[in-house]
Amino acid sequence: MASIEEFDPLHTSVPATKIEVTVSCRNLLDVDTFSKSDPVAVLYVQGIGTKEWREFGRTEVIENTLNPDFVRKFVLDYFFEEKQNLRFDVYNVDSRSSNISKHSFLGQTFCTLGEIIGSAGARLERVLSGIPGKKCGNIIFTAEELSNCRDIATMQLCANKLDKKDFFGKSDPFLVFYRSNEDGTFTICHKTEVIKNTLNPVWQPFTIPVRALCNGDYDRTVKVDVYDWDRDGSHDFIGEFTTSYRELSRGQSQFNVYEVLNPKKKGRKKKYVNSGTVTLLSFKVESECTFVDFIRGGTQLNFTVAIDFTASNGNPAQPTSLHYMSPYQMNAYAMALKAVGEIIQDYDSDKLFPAYGFGAKIPPDGKVSHAFPLNTDCENANCVGIEGVLEAYYECLRTVQLYGPTNFAPVINQVAQCAADVTDGSQYFVLLMITDGVISDMVQTKEAVVNASSLPMSVIIVGVGPAEFDAMEELDGDEVRVSSKGRAAERDIVQFVPFRDYIDRSGNQVLSMARLAKDVLAEIPEQLLSFMKSRGIEPRPALSNSPAAHITVHL
């Protein structure tokens, strides 16, 4: 169990939101002689950074149909920042054997959970394949977020007659909440403020996602420890009690007055009753809009890439260069671009990505540019898909001269201009900047970030190579909000990471990319929500499931 000193409310792990996936099939192969097929769908998931598939679950078997609508659903933990690869196999059940290989294969398809959620109306239709020369029919997925994932609980507690722990005064009490896990361990999920010098504290009301408190299981044990705060961090344990979300949700009542018990004292003292009581003063639950609500309502993520072409990267023809194009493996720029882009593209319906370079002399006149389109088309910087961006990047390396300085502000301002045109919540812009070194225009970049913080956009900066990136940390407002000319950024919109922290030592590029994407994209859903909340924008209703809104992808 994490110690109470290690708990960081900003970076604590909240269980994923849960997505329920429903499966239907149409026009399946008929492989039974005297009747129609008896289909079952099997879901396989892939571990992060591995190629191994493991079975996640199966639907029920529906007899004698080629158009099954399966009732049993798959409930998956959803992480925006991970590429969650899924494989669906459909079989005709021929016997009672639970060994799936004993049954007739009807077809399969591959997709990501993000593709299902990012499709119009969270409905994705795919063509089944896998049997040469045969039309295997279609498979249809719909996704829905489980409702208890969006609930936020607000509660207030007080205590009475707690044990006195301080020699010269009373106690300085605070509460620590723990969620119980499946294996019997506990995970810290909230810590109240300290109330100084009292045995009868009243703590401020606090809010916590219901899934952080109980992971959606209303009867799961919630353990609460009561401590006396000490300056040196060796907080004295006063006692503990247990409850559950269901009990807390009853609100203020005789059921929500808890005896604080100290097991050691109980074992030592025959007349021990308790170490005080804790009372729930108020409890309310509200449903919050989530990232998934906005995506289902049609909000598109617009992804823009900007790549550093300054001379400090080294001559691209030399293997020591960060831009070196090896025939055997991708360079760090390509890996960072592919890792982040492959996840975001699931939430962008047109798959057209503007891509820019900065810090190079460009043809025909050799002028230095800090925002030139990689595809050389000044009217339209869009590349088709992430592969299109990579192709344009490789082509650019052959035609431009690496130069300098490293100016970030022009590209940030360019994307901000686009974001300023669409502030109704229908689009959110994500700019990925990949660089090898120190920013030359920090003053202008800070101003650009402060201006952009009021717009629907986020900036991800990935540092590649061995340079010191201390200056970049200034832009990442996790600790101190960026400011310019006395004006603080409205929101924290910058996430900076050095790629070297994610490189797998065994040389597994897939794992390196998965680790990088997981970290740099983790803040995007919250940043999108913070913009929407600041502007009072509600999600639109989920897009229609009319035939026009369906997305069919032929494999």
C-alpha positions as CSV (number, residue, x, y, z in Angstrom):
1,M,0.0,0.0,0.0
2,A,1.3,3.5,-0.9
3,S,2.3,5.5,2.1
4,I,0.3,8.6,2.9
5,E,3.3,10.8,2.1
6,E,3.5,9.4,-1.5
7,F,-0.1,10.2,-2.4
8,D,-0.3,12.9,-5.0
9,P,-3.9,13.9,-5.8
10,L,-2.9,15.3,-9.2
11,H,-1.2,12.2,-10.4
12,T,-3.0,9.4,-8.6
13,S,-4.3,6.4,-10.7
14,V,-8.1,6.5,-11.1
15,P,-9.5,3.4,-12.6
16,A,-10.4,3.8,-16.2
17,T,-13.8,4.8,-17.4
18,K,-15.6,1.6,-18.4
19,I,-17.0,1.2,-21.9
20,E,-19.6,-1.4,-22.8
21,V,-19.3,-2.8,-26.3
22,T,-22.3,-4.4,-28.0
23,V,-21.7,-6.7,-31.0
24,S,-24.0,-7.6,-33.9
25,C,-23.3,-9.4,-37.1
26,R,-25.0,-9.3,-40.5
27,N,-25.0,-11.8,-43.4
28,L,-22.7,-14.4,-41.8
29,L,-21.5,-17.4,-43.7
30,D,-24.0,-20.3,-43.5
31,V,-21.9,-23.4,-42.8
32,D,-24.6,-25.7,-41.3
33,T,-26.2,-28.2,-43.7
34,F,-29.7,-28.4,-42.4
35,S,-30.1,-25.1,-40.6
36,K,-28.4,-21.7,-40.3
37,S,-25.1,-21.1,-38.3
38,D,-25.0,-20.9,-34.5
39,P,-22.6,-17.9,-34.1
40,V,-20.6,-16.8,-31.1
41,A,-18.2,-13.8,-31.0
42,V,-14.9,-14.0,-29.2
43,L,-13.0,-10.9,-28.2
44,Y,-9.2,-10.9,-27.9
45,V,-7.1,-8.0,-26.4
46,Q,-3.4,-7.3,-26.9
47,G,-1.1,-6.3,-24.1
48,I,0.6,-2.9,-24.3
49,G,3.8,-3.2,-26.4
50,T,3.3,-6.9,-27.1
51,K,2.1,-8.8,-30.1
52,E,0.4,-11.5,-28.0
53,W,-3.4,-11.9,-28.1
54,R,-5.3,-13.2,-25.1
55,E,-9.0,-14.1,-24.9
56,F,-11.0,-11.4,-23.1
57,G,-14.5,-13.0,-23.3
58,R,-17.2,-14.4,-25.4
59,T,-20.8,-13.6,-26.2
60,E,-23.5,-16.1,-25.8
61,V,-24.3,-18.5,-28.7
62,I,-27.3,-17.6,-30.7
63,E,-28.7,-20.6,-32.6
64,N,-29.9,-20.7,-36.2
65,T,-29.2,-17.2,-37.4
66,L,-26.9,-15.3,-39.8
67,N,-27.8,-11.9,-38.3
68,P,-27.2,-12.2,-34.5
69,D,-27.6,-9.3,-32.1
70,F,-25.7,-10.6,-29.1
71,V,-27.0,-9.7,-25.6
72,R,-23.9,-10.4,-23.6
73,K,-21.7,-7.3,-23.8
74,F,-18.0,-6.7,-23.3
75,V,-17.1,-4.2,-20.6
76,L,-13.6,-2.8,-21.1
77,D,-11.5,-0.3,-19.2
78,Y,-10.8,2.6,-21.5
79,F,-7.7,4.7,-21.6
80,F,-7.6,7.5,-24.2
81,E,-3.8,7.5,-24.1
82,E,-3.3,3.9,-25.0
83,K,-3.7,2.1,-28.3
84,Q,-6.1,-0.6,-27.2
85,N,-6.0,-3.2,-30.0
86,L,-9.0,-5.6,-30.2
87,R,-9.6,-8.7,-32.3
88,F,-13.0,-10.2,-32.8
89,D,-13.3,-13.7,-34.1
90,V,-16.7,-15.2,-35.0
91,Y,-17.3,-19.0,-34.9
92,N,-20.1,-21.3,-35.6
93,V,-20.6,-23.6,-32.6
94,D,-20.6,-27.2,-33.7
95,S,-20.5,-29.0,-30.3
96,R,-20.4,-28.4,-26.5
97,S,-16.7,-28.1,-26.4
98,S,-15.3,-24.9,-24.8
99,N,-12.2,-25.2,-26.9
100,I,-12.9,-22.5,-29.6
101,S,-10.6,-24.2,-32.1
102,K,-13.0,-27.2,-32.2
103,H,-15.6,-24.9,-33.9
104,S,-16.0,-23.6,-37.4
105,F,-14.3,-20.2,-38.1
106,L,-16.7,-17.7,-39.7
107,G,-14.4,-14.6,-40.0
108,Q,-12.5,-12.0,-38.0
109,T,-11.7,-8.3,-37.8
110,F,-9.3,-6.0,-36.0
111,C,-9.9,-2.5,-34.6
112,T,-9.0,-0.3,-31.6
113,L,-11.3,0.7,-28.8
114,G,-10.6,4.3,-29.8
115,E,-11.9,3.6,-33.3
116,I,-15.2,2.4,-32.0
117,I,-15.6,5.4,-29.6
118,G,-14.4,7.8,-32.3
119,S,-16.8,6.7,-35.0
120,A,-20.0,8.6,-35.6
121,G,-22.5,7.7,-32.9
122,A,-19.9,5.4,-31.4
123,R,-21.0,2.8,-34.0
124,L,-18.4,1.1,-36.1
125,E,-19.2,-1.4,-38.9
126,R,-16.5,-3.7,-40.3
127,V,-16.3,-6.4,-42.9
128,L,-15.3,-9.8,-41.6
129,S,-12.5,-11.5,-43.4
130,G,-10.2,-14.5,-43.0
131,I,-11.7,-17.2,-45.3
132,P,-10.1,-16.9,-48.8
133,G,-12.6,-16.4,-51.6
134,K,-15.6,-16.1,-49.3
135,K,-17.7,-13.1,-48.3
136,C,-17.9,-13.4,-44.5
137,G,-20.5,-10.7,-43.8
138,N,-20.2,-7.7,-41.5
139,I,-19.7,-7.1,-37.8
140,I,-21.1,-4.0,-36.0
141,F,-19.9,-2.5,-32.7
142,T,-21.6,0.1,-30.6
143,A,-19.9,1.6,-27.5
144,E,-21.5,3.2,-24.4
145,E,-19.8,4.6,-21.3
146,L,-21.2,3.0,-18.1
147,S,-23.1,5.7,-16.3
148,N,-21.5,5.3,-12.8
149,C,-18.1,6.2,-14.4
150,R,-19.1,9.9,-14.7
151,D,-20.5,10.3,-11.2
152,I,-18.7,12.7,-8.8
153,A,-19.4,12.4,-5.1
154,T,-19.2,15.5,-2.8
155,M,-19.1,14.8,0.9
156,Q,-18.2,16.5,4.2
157,L,-17.2,14.9,7.5
158,C,-16.5,15.9,11.0
159,A,-15.1,14.0,14.0
160,N,-15.8,14.0,17.7
161,K,-13.6,13.3,20.8
162,L,-10.6,12.0,18.9
163,D,-7.6,10.8,20.9
164,K,-5.2,13.5,22.0
165,K,-1.8,12.7,20.4
166,D,0.3,15.9,20.9
167,F,2.1,16.5,24.2
168,F,1.7,20.3,24.2
169,G,-1.6,20.6,22.5
170,K,-4.5,18.6,21.0
171,S,-4.3,16.6,17.8
172,D,-3.9,17.9,14.2
173,P,-6.2,15.4,12.5
174,F,-6.7,14.5,8.9
175,L,-8.4,11.6,7.0
176,V,-7.0,9.2,4.4
177,F,-9.4,7.3,2.2
178,Y,-8.5,3.9,0.6
179,R,-10.3,2.0,-2.2
180,S,-10.1,-1.8,-1.7
181,N,-8.8,-3.9,-4.6
182,E,-9.8,-7.3,-5.9
183,D,-6.8,-8.9,-4.3
184,G,-7.5,-7.6,-0.8
185,T,-5.0,-4.7,-0.9
186,F,-5.9,-1.1,-0.6
187,T,-5.1,1.9,-2.8
188,I,-5.1,5.5,-1.4
189,C,-7.6,7.7,-3.2
190,H,-8.1,10.8,-1.1
191,K,-6.5,12.8,1.7
192,T,-8.3,15.6,3.5
193,E,-6.7,18.8,4.7
194,V,-5.2,18.9,8.2
195,I,-7.2,20.7,10.9
196,K,-4.8,22.1,13.6
197,N,-5.1,21.7,17.4
198,T,-8.6,20.1,17.8
199,L,-10.2,16.8,18.8
200,N,-13.4,17.8,17.1
201,P,-12.4,18.8,13.6
202,V,-14.8,19.7,10.7
203,W,-13.2,19.1,7.4
204,Q,-14.0,21.1,4.2
205,P,-16.3,19.4,1.7
206,F,-14.4,17.5,-1.0
207,T,-15.3,15.9,-4.4
208,I,-14.0,12.6,-5.7
209,P,-14.9,10.5,-8.8
210,V,-17.1,7.6,-7.7
211,R,-14.9,5.2,-9.7
212,A,-11.9,6.4,-7.7
213,L,-13.7,5.5,-4.5
214,C,-15.1,2.1,-5.4
215,N,-14.4,1.4,-9.2
216,G,-18.1,1.2,-9.8
217,D,-18.8,-1.5,-7.1
218,Y,-21.1,0.2,-4.6
219,D,-20.6,-2.4,-1.9
220,R,-16.8,-2.5,-2.1
221,T,-15.0,-1.7,1.2
222,V,-13.8,1.9,1.6
223,K,-11.3,2.2,4.5
224,V,-10.7,5.5,6.2
225,D,-7.6,6.1,8.5
226,V,-7.5,9.0,10.9
227,Y,-4.1,10.5,11.6
228,D,-2.6,13.2,13.7
229,W,-0.3,15.3,11.5
230,D,3.4,15.7,12.5
231,R,5.7,18.2,10.9
232,D,8.4,15.5,10.4
233,G,6.1,13.2,8.4
234,S,5.8,10.5,11.1
235,H,2.1,11.0,11.4
236,D,0.5,9.3,14.4
237,F,-2.2,6.7,13.7
238,I,-5.4,7.6,15.7
239,G,-7.6,4.8,14.3
240,E,-9.7,3.6,11.4
241,F,-13.1,2.6,10.2
242,T,-14.6,1.1,7.1
243,T,-17.7,2.0,5.0
244,S,-18.8,1.6,1.4
245,Y,-20.2,3.9,-1.3
246,R,-23.7,2.5,-0.7
247,E,-23.5,3.3,3.0
248,L,-22.1,6.8,2.4
249,S,-24.8,7.5,-0.3
250,R,-27.5,7.3,2.5
251,G,-26.3,10.7,3.6
252,Q,-26.4,12.1,7.1
253,S,-28.1,9.5,9.3
254,Q,-27.4,7.3,12.3
255,F,-25.8,4.8,9.8
256,N,-23.1,7.2,9.0
257,V,-21.6,7.8,12.4
258,Y,-18.5,5.7,12.6
259,E,-16.5,4.6,15.6
260,V,-12.8,5.2,15.1
261,L,-11.0,2.1,16.3
262,N,-7.3,1.5,17.0
263,P,-6.7,-2.3,16.9
264,K,-3.5,-2.0,19.0
265,K,-5.3,-0.1,21.8
266,K,-8.2,-2.5,21.6
267,G,-5.9,-5.4,22.1
268,R,-4.1,-3.8,25.1
269,K,-6.9,-2.1,27.0
270,K,-9.9,-4.0,28.4
271,K,-12.0,-0.9,28.9
272,Y,-11.2,0.6,25.4
273,V,-14.3,1.8,23.6
274,N,-13.0,3.8,20.7
275,S,-10.7,6.6,19.7
276,G,-13.5,9.0,18.8
277,T,-16.2,9.1,16.1
278,V,-16.4,10.4,12.6
279,T,-19.7,11.6,11.2
280,L,-20.8,12.2,7.6
281,L,-22.4,15.7,7.5
282,S,-23.4,15.7,3.9
283,F,-23.2,13.6,0.7
284,K,-24.4,14.3,-2.8
285,V,-23.7,12.8,-6.2
286,E,-23.7,14.6,-9.5
287,S,-23.1,13.4,-13.0
288,E,-20.3,15.1,-14.9
289,C,-19.7,15.4,-18.6
290,T,-16.9,13.2,-19.8
291,F,-14.4,13.2,-22.6
292,V,-16.3,10.3,-24.2
293,D,-19.5,12.4,-24.1
294,F,-17.9,15.0,-26.3
295,I,-16.4,12.5,-28.7
296,R,-19.7,10.7,-29.0
297,G,-21.3,14.1,-29.6
298,G,-19.1,14.7,-32.6
299,T,-16.1,16.7,-31.2
300,Q,-13.2,16.1,-33.5
301,L,-9.5,16.1,-32.5
302,N,-7.4,18.0,-35.0
303,F,-3.8,16.8,-35.0
304,T,-1.0,19.0,-36.2
305,V,2.7,18.0,-36.3
306,A,5.8,20.3,-36.1
307,I,9.3,18.9,-36.6
308,D,12.6,20.5,-35.6
309,F,14.9,20.8,-38.6
310,T,17.7,22.8,-36.9
311,A,21.4,22.0,-37.6
312,S,22.0,20.7,-34.0
313,N,20.2,17.5,-35.1
314,G,23.3,16.6,-37.1
315,N,23.7,15.7,-40.9
316,P,20.7,13.4,-41.8
317,A,23.1,11.4,-44.0
318,Q,25.2,10.4,-40.9
319,P,24.2,7.6,-38.6
320,T,24.9,9.9,-35.6
321,S,22.1,12.3,-36.7
322,L,18.8,12.3,-34.9
323,H,17.2,12.6,-38.4
324,Y,19.2,9.6,-39.8
325,M,17.0,7.4,-42.0
326,S,18.1,3.9,-41.2
327,P,16.8,1.1,-43.5
328,Y,16.4,-1.1,-40.3
329,Q,14.6,1.1,-37.8
330,M,12.7,4.4,-37.3
331,N,14.6,7.4,-35.9
332,A,13.3,9.0,-32.7
333,Y,11.4,11.7,-34.6
334,A,9.5,9.1,-36.6
335,M,8.8,7.0,-33.6
336,A,7.4,9.9,-31.5
337,L,5.2,11.0,-34.5
338,K,3.9,7.5,-35.1
339,A,3.3,6.7,-31.4
340,V,1.2,9.8,-30.7
341,G,-0.4,10.1,-34.2
342,E,-1.7,6.6,-34.4
343,I,-3.8,7.1,-31.3
344,I,-5.2,10.6,-32.1
345,Q,-6.1,9.6,-35.7
346,D,-8.9,7.4,-34.3
347,Y,-10.7,10.6,-33.2
348,D,-10.3,12.6,-36.5
349,S,-12.7,11.5,-39.2
350,D,-11.0,13.0,-42.2
351,K,-7.5,11.7,-41.3
352,L,-5.9,14.8,-42.8
353,F,-3.1,16.1,-40.7
354,P,-1.3,19.5,-41.2
355,A,2.5,18.9,-40.8
356,Y,5.1,21.6,-40.5
357,G,8.9,21.9,-40.1
358,F,10.8,24.7,-38.4
359,G,14.4,26.0,-38.3
360,A,15.5,25.1,-41.9
361,K,16.5,26.9,-45.1
362,I,13.9,25.9,-47.7
363,P,14.0,25.8,-51.5
364,P,13.9,27.6,-53.9
365,D,15.6,30.7,-52.3
366,G,17.1,29.1,-49.2
367,K,15.3,31.4,-46.7
368,V,15.0,30.2,-43.1
369,S,11.4,29.3,-42.2
370,H,9.9,28.5,-38.8
371,A,6.6,27.1,-40.1
372,F,7.0,25.5,-43.5
373,P,4.6,22.7,-44.8
374,L,6.4,19.3,-45.0
375,N,4.5,18.6,-48.2
376,T,5.8,21.9,-49.7
377,D,2.2,23.0,-50.5
378,C,1.8,26.5,-48.9
379,E,-2.0,26.5,-49.6
380,N,-2.7,23.1,-48.0
381,A,-0.3,21.6,-45.4
382,N,-2.5,18.5,-44.9
383,C,-1.0,15.0,-45.2
384,V,-3.2,11.9,-45.6
385,G,-2.9,9.8,-42.5
386,I,0.1,9.3,-40.2
387,E,1.9,7.4,-43.0
388,G,1.4,10.5,-45.3
389,V,3.1,12.7,-42.6
390,L,6.0,10.3,-42.3
391,E,6.5,10.2,-46.1
392,A,6.4,14.1,-46.2
393,Y,9.0,14.2,-43.4
394,Y,11.4,11.8,-45.1
395,E,11.0,13.7,-48.4
396,C,11.7,17.0,-46.6
397,L,15.0,15.7,-45.2
398,R,16.2,15.3,-48.8
399,T,15.3,18.9,-49.9
400,V,15.8,21.3,-47.0
401,Q,19.0,22.5,-45.3
402,L,19.1,22.1,-41.5
403,Y,19.8,25.5,-40.0
404,G,18.3,27.4,-37.0
405,P,17.4,29.0,-34.6
406,T,14.8,26.8,-32.7
407,N,11.7,29.0,-32.7
408,F,8.5,27.5,-31.3
409,A,6.2,30.6,-31.3
410,P,5.4,30.7,-35.1
411,V,3.9,27.2,-35.2
412,I,2.0,27.6,-31.9
413,N,0.5,30.8,-33.2
414,Q,-0.4,29.2,-36.6
415,V,-2.4,26.4,-34.9
416,A,-3.9,28.9,-32.4
417,Q,-5.2,30.9,-35.4
418,C,-7.1,27.8,-36.6
419,A,-8.3,27.1,-33.1
420,A,-9.6,30.6,-32.6
421,D,-11.9,30.1,-35.6
422,V,-13.7,27.1,-34.0
423,T,-14.5,27.7,-30.3
424,D,-17.9,26.1,-30.2
425,G,-16.7,22.7,-28.9
426,S,-17.0,21.0,-32.3
427,Q,-13.2,20.8,-32.7
428,Y,-10.2,20.5,-30.4
429,F,-6.6,21.0,-31.7
430,V,-3.6,19.0,-30.6
431,L,-0.1,20.2,-31.7
432,L,2.8,17.8,-31.4
433,M,6.2,19.5,-31.5
434,I,9.3,17.3,-31.7
435,T,12.6,19.0,-31.0
436,D,16.2,18.2,-30.1
437,G,17.1,21.2,-28.0
438,V,16.8,24.5,-26.3
439,I,14.2,27.0,-27.4
440,S,15.6,30.2,-28.9
441,D,12.4,32.3,-28.5
442,M,11.3,31.5,-25.0
443,V,9.8,34.9,-24.3
444,Q,7.6,34.8,-27.5
445,T,6.8,31.1,-26.9
446,K,5.5,31.8,-23.4
447,E,3.3,34.6,-24.8
448,A,2.0,32.2,-27.5
449,V,1.2,29.6,-24.9
450,V,-0.6,32.1,-22.6
451,N,-2.6,33.3,-25.6
452,A,-3.4,29.8,-26.7
453,S,-4.5,28.7,-23.2
454,S,-7.9,30.3,-23.8
455,L,-8.4,28.4,-27.0
456,P,-9.5,24.7,-27.7
457,M,-5.9,23.4,-28.0
458,S,-3.1,21.5,-26.3
459,V,0.6,21.4,-27.1
460,I,2.7,18.2,-26.7
461,I,6.4,18.7,-26.8
462,V,8.7,15.6,-27.1
463,G,12.4,16.2,-26.6
464,V,14.6,13.8,-28.6
465,G,18.4,13.2,-28.1
466,P,20.7,13.8,-25.2
467,A,20.3,17.6,-24.6
468,E,19.3,19.1,-21.3
469,F,15.7,20.2,-21.6
470,D,15.4,22.2,-18.3
471,A,13.9,25.2,-20.1
472,M,11.1,23.0,-21.5
473,E,9.8,22.3,-17.9
474,E,8.9,26.0,-17.6
475,L,6.3,25.5,-20.3
476,D,4.8,22.5,-18.8
477,G,2.5,24.1,-16.2
478,D,2.0,21.1,-13.9
479,E,3.7,22.8,-11.0
480,V,3.6,26.6,-11.9
481,R,1.3,28.0,-14.5
482,V,3.1,29.6,-17.4
483,S,2.9,33.4,-17.5
484,S,3.9,36.2,-19.9
485,K,4.0,40.0,-19.3
486,G,2.3,39.5,-15.9
487,R,-0.6,37.4,-17.4
488,A,-0.9,33.7,-16.3
489,A,-2.1,31.0,-18.7
490,E,-5.8,30.4,-18.3
491,R,-5.3,26.6,-18.4
492,D,-2.3,24.2,-18.3
493,I,-2.1,23.2,-22.0
494,V,1.5,22.1,-22.5
495,Q,2.9,18.6,-21.8
496,F,6.6,18.1,-22.2
497,V,8.5,14.7,-22.0
498,P,12.0,13.7,-23.0
499,F,11.8,10.6,-25.3
500,R,14.9,9.0,-23.7
501,D,12.9,8.3,-20.5
502,Y,10.7,5.9,-22.5
503,I,13.2,4.0,-24.6
504,D,13.1,0.3,-23.8
505,R,16.5,-1.0,-23.0
506,S,16.0,-4.2,-24.9
507,G,15.4,-2.3,-28.1
508,N,11.7,-3.0,-28.3
509,Q,10.5,0.0,-30.4
510,V,6.8,-1.0,-30.0
511,L,7.1,-0.8,-26.2
512,S,9.0,2.5,-26.3
513,M,6.3,4.1,-28.5
514,A,3.5,2.7,-26.3
515,R,5.1,4.1,-23.2
516,L,5.6,7.5,-24.7
517,A,2.1,7.8,-26.1
518,K,0.6,6.7,-22.7
519,D,2.4,9.5,-20.9
520,V,2.1,12.4,-23.3
521,L,-1.6,11.8,-24.2
522,A,-2.8,11.1,-20.6
523,E,-3.6,14.8,-20.0
524,I,-5.5,15.5,-23.2
525,P,-9.0,14.4,-22.0
526,E,-8.7,16.6,-18.9
527,Q,-7.4,19.5,-21.0
528,L,-10.3,19.2,-23.4
529,L,-12.8,19.1,-20.5
530,S,-11.2,22.1,-18.8
531,F,-11.7,24.2,-22.0
532,M,-15.3,23.0,-22.4
533,K,-16.1,23.7,-18.7
534,S,-14.5,27.2,-18.9
535,R,-16.7,28.1,-21.8
536,G,-19.9,26.4,-20.4
537,I,-20.0,24.1,-23.5
538,E,-22.1,20.9,-23.0
539,P,-21.6,17.8,-25.2
540,R,-24.0,17.5,-28.1
541,P,-26.3,14.6,-28.2
542,A,-24.6,11.4,-29.4
543,L,-24.6,11.5,-33.2
544,S,-27.4,9.7,-35.0
545,N,-27.2,6.0,-35.7
546,S,-28.8,6.6,-39.1
547,P,-27.3,4.7,-42.1
548,A,-25.7,8.0,-43.2
549,A,-23.7,8.2,-40.0
550,H,-22.3,4.7,-40.2
551,I,-18.6,4.2,-40.9
552,T,-17.8,1.1,-42.9
553,V,-14.2,0.1,-43.3
554,H,-13.3,-2.6,-45.8
555,L,-10.3,-4.7,-44.7
